[in-house]
Amino acid sequence: MNRCGFHIVEFYHAHHRDPHDEDGEISEMFRFEKILPVTPESIKEQVKRITYYEGILQKAENGSPEILGRLSDYYGSPEWKRNYAADEAGLLPSDFKRGVLSEDGIYNLLEK
């Protein structure tokens, strides 16, 4: 659990109920949060990877099967998910292109 970056942040029980529990059943449950590693090196590597795939995205407009394959592999990878999560958390610099992190953009391009 902690190896994947998840940490227990709350334990719900009879004396501390889950505020989202609508049916009123008392159950013991943990609430987890994913903690992303934030080091200058990890951010630098993510920026480098996003920039690389952003270039591929720009080249993919012509529909080269090899380039589309690399883009498709990245889109389904754990790296893409980590980059997307880091961007959503505001951990990445705001001054570079990140179109490759757009779910709809890549999906639509691959569908063409």
C-alpha positions in Angstrom: 0.0 0.0 0.0 2.6 2.6 1.0 4.9 1.3 -1.7 2.4 2.5 -4.3 2.2 5.9 -2.7 -1.1 5.4 -0.8 -1.4 6.4 2.8 -4.1 5.9 5.3 -5.4 9.3 6.3 -8.6 8.4 8.1 -10.4 5.4 9.7 -14.2 5.4 9.7 -16.1 3.5 12.5 -19.1 3.8 14.8 -17.7 6.9 16.6 -16.2 8.5 13.5 -18.6 8.1 10.6 -17.9 8.6 6.9 -19.6 11.9 5.9 -20.4 10.4 2.5 -22.2 7.4 4.0 -25.8 7.9 2.8 -27.3 4.6 3.9 -26.3 5.0 7.6 -24.8 1.6 7.9 -21.9 1.5 10.3 -18.8 0.0 8.7 -15.2 0.1 9.5 -13.3 1.5 6.5 -10.0 3.3 5.8 -9.7 6.4 3.6 -6.6 6.5 1.5 -4.8 9.3 -0.3 -2.1 8.9 -2.9 1.0 10.9 -2.1 3.0 11.8 -5.2 6.8 12.0 -4.8 7.8 15.6 -5.3 11.5 16.0 -5.8 13.2 18.4 -8.2 14.6 15.3 -10.0 11.2 13.6 -10.4 9.5 16.8 -11.7 12.4 17.3 -14.1 12.0 13.8 -15.4 8.3 14.3 -15.8 8.8 17.5 -17.7 11.4 15.8 -19.9 9.0 12.9 -20.7 6.0 15.2 -21.3 8.0 17.4 -23.6 9.2 14.3 -25.6 5.7 13.0 -26.0 4.4 16.5 -26.8 6.8 16.4 -29.8 5.4 13.0 -30.8 1.9 14.4 -30.6 2.8 17.2 -32.9 4.3 14.7 -35.4 1.4 12.3 -35.1 -0.9 14.7 -36.9 0.3 13.2 -40.2 -0.8 9.7 -39.0 2.5 7.8 -39.2 1.6 4.3 -37.7 5.0 4.1 -35.9 4.5 7.5 -34.2 0.8 6.7 -33.4 1.9 3.4 -31.8 4.4 5.1 -29.5 1.8 7.7 -28.6 -0.8 5.0 -27.9 1.7 3.0 -25.7 2.4 6.1 -23.7 -1.3 7.0 -23.3 -2.0 3.6 -21.7 1.1 3.6 -19.5 1.6 4.1 -15.8 4.0 7.0 -16.7 1.1 8.9 -18.5 -1.1 8.3 -15.4 1.6 9.7 -13.1 2.2 12.7 -15.3 -1.5 13.4 -15.6 -1.9 13.1 -11.8 1.1 15.4 -11.2 -0.4 17.9 -13.6 -3.8 17.8 -11.9 -2.1 18.3 -8.5 -0.4 21.4 -9.9 3.1 19.9 -9.4 4.3 20.6 -12.9 5.4 24.0 -14.3 2.7 25.9 -16.0 4.9 27.4 -18.8 5.2 24.4 -21.1 2.9 22.6 -23.5 1.0 19.7 -22.1 -1.5 18.8 -24.8 -0.3 15.2 -24.6 -1.9 15.0 -21.1 -5.3 15.8 -22.6 -7.4 12.6 -22.5 -9.7 13.7 -25.2 -6.9 15.0 -27.5 -4.9 11.8 -27.6 -8.0 9.6 -27.8 -9.5 11.6 -30.7 -6.2 11.6 -32.6 -5.9 7.8 -32.2 -9.4 7.3 -33.4 -8.7 9.2 -36.6 
